[in-house]
């Protein structure tokens, strides 16, 4: 680029082709020590150091309160889940009866969900040969 007016007194500065890279890593401080580290270079006067310490202490108190509130919310959600009324479930009537009796309804309401399934009759097979052989050996 030519100098304007071709004067030796006019200085034209050259601009860099790319902007300089950002060296500082900016992140949200999560603890009071993060604020102190972030502002460590700027604490030249005692009043600024005092205000930085106060800001750090306040951030620590707020972070503590947030953790306590999160724990309380989790505890209350658990308590709410335990106090919810149980869902209504279909009662499995006996296959040989037309309607379920009140005794069956109350019996199934007190069971755990895994136990609410209808119990099938198990056949018991007795082998007489094994019983008699055990008596003979003794």
Buried (B, 14 or more C-beta within 10 A) or exposed (E): EEEEEEEEEEEEEEEEEEEEEEEEEEEEBEEBEBBBEBBEEEBEEEEEBEEBBEBBEEBBEEBEEEEEEEEEEEEEEEEEEEEEEEEEEEBEBEEEEEEBEEEBEEEBEEEEEEEBEEEEEEEEEEEEEEEEEEEEEE
